[in-house]
Amino acid sequence: MFRKLFENISPKNFYYFSSKIIPWAFFVSVIFITYGLYLGLFVAPQDYQQGDAFRIIYVHVPSAWLSLFAYSAVFFCSLITLVWKIKVFEILTIASAKNGALFTFLALVTGAIWGKPMWGTWWVWDARLTSELILLFIYLSIIFLYYSFDDYRKGAKAANILAIVGFINIPIIHFSVEWWNTLHQGPSVMKFSTPSIANEMLYPLIYTTIGFTSYLLAAVLSSSRNELLEREKSTKWIKSI
């Protein structure tokens, strides 16, 4: 069933589908990011311990979440590519890796900006920070490996294998604050009990997260569509448009 479903996702169908989704995804991202940042920066009250420094969470937390979410997409697409060798998922893998690397870098930078006033240092070899840094290196390795072969099929296969092996780091990042005694705070939103964050601070975070996620969708589809146009430039359907 899954094989038949995936095989129907042809490059041509994917191109027209992504062309319809991208504008709407960008529109949703602008609306939610703008509204969420407005509430988070100007409406939400100060944190009683961190003051205004806490407001960086409205960029840091969505970035960190998307660094993991994008890698899950990389892992999923890599499995499909290796099993069924579907070109569209091969392209989605590298597009997700590029954007995942961007959000991982942004999470590390914003975390460092927050850490300086809170911890007194830009960086500590904390379990969460170190595993997130390793994730950035894995992303970059996937990208470099993908483009290191003249035959893009060979590069994609090598990158897919690395992506699958590297997935072991995702649960380590997620559970690092629970497995080890780290400086990084524990979960305050994604908890089985009620979130330990005031609603006035929580809702803007939800809005920005939705906005950043919509942006990731639009960016991955845009990058994939550009890669597809380059690969398929000699085909009849590309020439017809």
C-alpha positions in Angstrom: 0.0 0.0 0.0 2.7 2.5 1.0 4.8 1.6 -2.0 1.9 2.4 -4.4 1.2 5.6 -2.5 4.8 6.8 -2.7 5.3 5.8 -6.3 2.4 8.1 -7.3 4.5 11.0 -6.0 6.1 11.7 -9.4 8.5 14.7 -9.9 5.8 16.5 -12.0 3.0 16.0 -9.5 5.3 17.1 -6.6 6.3 20.2 -8.5 2.6 21.3 -9.0 1.6 20.3 -5.5 4.5 22.2 -3.9 3.8 25.3 -6.1 0.3 25.4 -4.5 1.4 24.9 -0.9 4.5 27.2 -0.7 2.6 30.6 -0.9 0.1 29.5 1.7 2.8 28.1 4.0 4.8 31.4 3.8 1.6 33.4 4.4 0.8 31.4 7.5 4.4 31.7 8.8 4.4 35.5 8.5 1.1 35.9 10.3 1.9 33.5 13.2 5.5 34.6 13.6 4.6 38.3 13.6 1.7 37.9 16.0 3.6 35.6 18.3 6.7 37.8 18.5 4.5 40.8 19.1 2.8 39.1 22.1 6.1 37.6 23.3 8.2 40.8 23.1 5.6 43.5 24.0 2.6 41.9 25.8 3.9 39.0 27.9 5.1 40.0 31.4 8.7 39.7 32.6 9.8 36.5 34.1 10.3 36.8 37.8 13.8 35.3 37.7 15.1 36.0 34.2 13.5 39.4 33.5 13.3 40.3 29.8 16.0 37.8 28.9 13.5 35.0 28.8 11.9 36.5 25.7 14.6 34.9 23.5 12.6 31.6 24.0 10.2 32.8 21.2 13.0 32.2 18.7 15.2 29.7 20.6 12.5 27.1 21.5 10.9 26.9 18.0 14.4 26.6 16.4 15.4 23.8 18.8 12.1 22.0 18.2 12.5 22.3 14.4 16.1 21.1 14.5 14.8 17.8 15.8 11.6 17.8 13.6 13.6 18.4 10.5 16.0 15.5 11.3 13.0 13.3 11.8 11.9 14.2 8.2 15.5 13.5 7.0 15.3 10.1 8.6 11.9 9.3 7.3 12.8 10.4 3.7 16.1 8.5 3.9 14.3 5.2 4.7 11.9 5.6 1.8 14.7 6.5 -0.6 16.8 3.5 0.4 13.9 1.1 0.3 11.9 2.3 -2.8 14.4 4.6 -4.5 11.9 7.4 -5.1 13.5 10.6 -6.5 11.2 13.0 -4.7 12.1 11.7 -1.3 15.8 11.7 -2.2 15.4 15.5 -2.9 13.3 16.1 0.2 16.1 14.5 2.3 18.7 17.0 1.4 16.3 19.9 1.5 15.3 19.0 5.0 18.9 18.6 6.0 19.8 22.1 4.8 17.0 23.7 6.6 17.5 21.6 9.7 21.1 22.7 9.8 20.0 26.3 9.7 17.6 25.9 12.6 20.1 23.9 14.6 22.7 26.7 14.2 20.0 29.3 15.2 19.1 27.2 18.3 22.8 27.1 19.3 23.3 30.8 18.7 20.2 32.0 20.6 21.0 29.5 23.4 24.4 31.1 23.7 22.9 34.6 23.8 20.6 33.5 26.6 23.3 31.6 28.4 25.7 34.6 28.8 23.5 36.6 31.2 21.9 33.5 32.9 25.0 31.3 33.3 27.7 33.8 33.0 29.2 32.1 29.9 28.4 31.7 26.2 29.0 28.0 26.2 29.3 25.0 28.6 29.8 21.4 27.7 26.3 20.6 28.9 24.7 17.3 27.7 21.9 19.1 25.8 24.2 21.7 24.2 26.8 19.2 23.3 24.3 16.7 21.7 22.7 19.6 19.8 26.2 20.7 18.5 26.7 17.1 17.4 23.4 17.3 15.5 24.7 20.3 13.6 27.9 18.3 12.6 25.7 15.4 11.5 23.6 17.7 9.4 26.7 19.3 7.8 28.2 15.8 7.2 25.0 14.7 5.4 25.1 17.8 3.2 28.8 17.5 2.3 28.5 13.8 1.7 25.5 14.3 -0.6 27.5 16.7 -2.8 30.8 14.9 -2.7 30.1 12.5 -5.5 29.8 13.4 -9.2 26.9 10.9 -9.4 24.3 12.4 -7.2 22.6 9.0 -6.8 25.7 7.7 -5.0 26.0 10.8 -2.9 22.3 10.5 -1.9 22.7 6.9 -0.9 25.8 7.6 1.3 24.0 10.6 2.8 20.9 8.5 3.5 22.8 5.8 5.3 24.5 8.4 7.5 21.2 10.1 8.2 19.7 6.8 9.4 22.7 6.0 11.7 22.8 9.6 13.0 19.1 9.4 14.2 20.4 7.8 17.4 21.3 11.3 18.5 17.7 12.6 18.5 16.5 10.7 21.6 19.7 11.6 23.3 19.0 15.3 22.7 15.4 15.0 23.8 16.1 13.0 27.0 19.4 14.5 27.9 18.0 16.9 30.5 16.3 13.9 32.2 19.1 11.4 31.9 21.9 13.7 33.2 22.2 16.5 35.7 22.5 19.4 33.3 22.5 23.2 33.4 19.9 23.3 30.7 16.4 23.5 32.2 14.0 20.6 32.0 10.9 20.5 29.8 8.4 23.2 30.7 5.9 22.9 27.8 6.0 19.3 26.5 5.1 17.6 29.8 2.6 14.9 30.7 1.3 17.2 33.4 0.3 20.8 32.9 3.0 23.1 31.4 5.0 25.0 34.0 4.7 28.3 32.2 2.1 31.0 32.4 -0.5 31.2 29.7 0.5 34.8 28.9 4.0 33.4 28.0 2.8 30.1 26.6 0.4 31.3 23.9 3.0 33.5 22.1 5.4 30.5 22.1 2.7 28.3 20.5 2.1 30.9 17.8 5.8 31.4 17.0 6.3 27.6 16.9 3.4 27.2 14.4 4.9 30.1 12.3 8.4 28.7 12.3 7.0 25.2 11.4 5.1 26.7 8.5 8.2 28.4 7.4 10.2 25.2 7.5 7.5 23.5 5.3 7.7 26.3 2.8 11.5 26.4 2.8 11.8 22.6 2.4 9.3 22.6 -0.5 11.0 25.6 -2.2 14.5 24.1 -1.9 13.2 20.7 -3.1 11.4 22.3 -6.1 14.6 24.1 -7.1 16.6 20.9 -6.8 14.0 19.1 -8.9 14.1 21.7 -11.6 17.8 21.3 -11.9 17.7 17.5 -12.1 14.7 17.4 -14.5 15.7 20.2 -16.7 16.1 18.0 -19.7 12.7 16.3 -19.4 9.7 17.2 -21.5 7.5 18.3 -18.7 10.1 20.8 -17.5 10.5 22.2 -21.0 6.7 22.5 -21.3 6.6 24.9 -18.4 
